[in-house]
Amino acid sequence: LFIFLNCKKEFELKKDTPAYQLALDLKDKLPILSPDTSFVLISTDKFELNNAELIQNIYDKFGNKVNELKTMSSNRLKNLIPRIAHDMAVDKLLLSIAEDKSITASPNDVDSLLNIQYVRAGGKENFISKLENMGMGVTDIENDVRNMIIARELLEKYVYKDIDTSDEAIEKLYQSDITATVRHILL
């Protein structure tokens, strides 16, 4: 008998969406991406990442560039998809921990970083136009910026705080005796 507490509904791709079509296009090269069968790719105490959520994330982050995946060889795709899943899992884990620690991104911080992007693109309208041409939306970018700020604050507050990056510390490491042994020299 299994009792599941705090279960989340498994992520599914909606039929007749671009992400669903992408999964259909890729399933012959990598069957685990089939939209008709759910596969848990990564499982943690905090979440599970399945093939449908991975495909949706890929589509949301890469927009029209996902078409490049369709032309990749099976071997290349088999190497790429696990790396994308790993990166997505790390992001989800960082955001989950940040949520547990009540770390958020202020709207002002998000707007500030977005404004930098607007300036680089020649204005907000140009930025939005470029996103649309790539098959992406402003909401996706806003969420990415928000998540990046949250993850950065978590890392700065709990990981980087004890790392000494002063000039003196770097110089000390540089001057320390570090030796290595070479076993093979290939010419």
Contacts in CASP RR format, 6 or more apart in sequence:
PFRMAT RR
TARGET T0000
AUTHOR 0000-0000-0000
METHOD contacts of the structure
MODEL  1
LFIFLNCKKEFELKKDTPAYQLALDLKDKLPILSPDTSFVLISTDKFELN
NAELIQNIYDKFGNKVNELKTMSSNRLKNLIPRIAHDMAVDKLLLSIAED
KSITASPNDVDSLLNIQYVRAGGKENFISKLENMGMGVTDIENDVRNMII
ARELLEKYVYKDIDTSDEAIEKLYQSDITATVRHILL
8 47 0 8 1.000
10 38 0 8 1.000
10 48 0 8 1.000
10 50 0 8 1.000
10 52 0 8 1.000
11 50 0 8 1.000
11 52 0 8 1.000
11 53 0 8 1.000
11 56 0 8 1.000
12 38 0 8 1.000
12 52 0 8 1.000
13 19 0 8 1.000
13 20 0 8 1.000
13 23 0 8 1.000
13 35 0 8 1.000
13 52 0 8 1.000
13 55 0 8 1.000
13 56 0 8 1.000
14 20 0 8 1.000
15 35 0 8 1.000
18 59 0 8 1.000
19 55 0 8 1.000
19 56 0 8 1.000
19 58 0 8 1.000
19 59 0 8 1.000
19 60 0 8 1.000
20 35 0 8 1.000
20 55 0 8 1.000
22 55 0 8 1.000
22 58 0 8 1.000
22 59 0 8 1.000
22 66 0 8 1.000
22 69 0 8 1.000
22 70 0 8 1.000
23 33 0 8 1.000
23 34 0 8 1.000
23 35 0 8 1.000
23 51 0 8 1.000
23 52 0 8 1.000
23 55 0 8 1.000
24 34 0 8 1.000
24 35 0 8 1.000
25 70 0 8 1.000
26 33 0 8 1.000
26 55 0 8 1.000
26 69 0 8 1.000
26 70 0 8 1.000
26 77 0 8 1.000
27 33 0 8 1.000
27 34 0 8 1.000
27 35 0 8 1.000
29 72 0 8 1.000
29 73 0 8 1.000
29 74 0 8 1.000
29 77 0 8 1.000
30 74 0 8 1.000
30 77 0 8 1.000
30 78 0 8 1.000
30 81 0 8 1.000
32 39 0 8 1.000
32 41 0 8 1.000
32 51 0 8 1.000
32 81 0 8 1.000
33 51 0 8 1.000
33 54 0 8 1.000
33 55 0 8 1.000
33 81 0 8 1.000
34 51 0 8 1.000
35 51 0 8 1.000
35 52 0 8 1.000
35 55 0 8 1.000
37 51 0 8 1.000
38 50 0 8 1.000
38 51 0 8 1.000
38 52 0 8 1.000
39 50 0 8 1.000
39 51 0 8 1.000
40 48 0 8 1.000
40 49 0 8 1.000
40 50 0 8 1.000
41 49 0 8 1.000
41 50 0 8 1.000
41 51 0 8 1.000
41 54 0 8 1.000
41 85 0 8 1.000
42 48 0 8 1.000
42 49 0 8 1.000
42 85 0 8 1.000
42 86 0 8 1.000
42 89 0 8 1.000
43 49 0 8 1.000
44 89 0 8 1.000
44 93 0 8 1.000
46 92 0 8 1.000
46 93 0 8 1.000
46 96 0 8 1.000
47 92 0 8 1.000
47 93 0 8 1.000
47 96 0 8 1.000
49 85 0 8 1.000
49 88 0 8 1.000
49 89 0 8 1.000
49 92 0 8 1.000
53 88 0 8 1.000
54 81 0 8 1.000
54 84 0 8 1.000
54 85 0 8 1.000
54 88 0 8 1.000
57 84 0 8 1.000
57 88 0 8 1.000
58 66 0 8 1.000
58 69 0 8 1.000
58 84 0 8 1.000
59 66 0 8 1.000
60 136 0 8 1.000
60 140 0 8 1.000
61 136 0 8 1.000
61 140 0 8 1.000
61 144 0 8 1.000
63 134 0 8 1.000
63 135 0 8 1.000
63 136 0 8 1.000
64 133 0 8 1.000
64 134 0 8 1.000
64 135 0 8 1.000
65 134 0 8 1.000
69 77 0 8 1.000
69 80 0 8 1.000
72 80 0 8 1.000
91 147 0 8 1.000
91 151 0 8 1.000
94 150 0 8 1.000
94 151 0 8 1.000
94 154 0 8 1.000
94 155 0 8 1.000
95 147 0 8 1.000
95 150 0 8 1.000
95 151 0 8 1.000
97 154 0 8 1.000
98 104 0 8 1.000
98 150 0 8 1.000
98 151 0 8 1.000
98 153 0 8 1.000
98 154 0 8 1.000
101 154 0 8 1.000
101 157 0 8 1.000
101 158 0 8 1.000
103 150 0 8 1.000
103 153 0 8 1.000
103 154 0 8 1.000
103 157 0 8 1.000
104 150 0 8 1.000
105 145 0 8 1.000
105 146 0 8 1.000
105 147 0 8 1.000
105 149 0 8 1.000
105 150 0 8 1.000
105 153 0 8 1.000
109 149 0 8 1.000
110 142 0 8 1.000
110 145 0 8 1.000
110 146 0 8 1.000
110 149 0 8 1.000
113 145 0 8 1.000
113 148 0 8 1.000
113 149 0 8 1.000
114 141 0 8 1.000
114 142 0 8 1.000
114 145 0 8 1.000
117 127 0 8 1.000
117 141 0 8 1.000
118 124 0 8 1.000
118 126 0 8 1.000
118 127 0 8 1.000
121 127 0 8 1.000
121 130 0 8 1.000
128 137 0 8 1.000
128 138 0 8 1.000
131 137 0 8 1.000
131 138 0 8 1.000
131 141 0 8 1.000
END
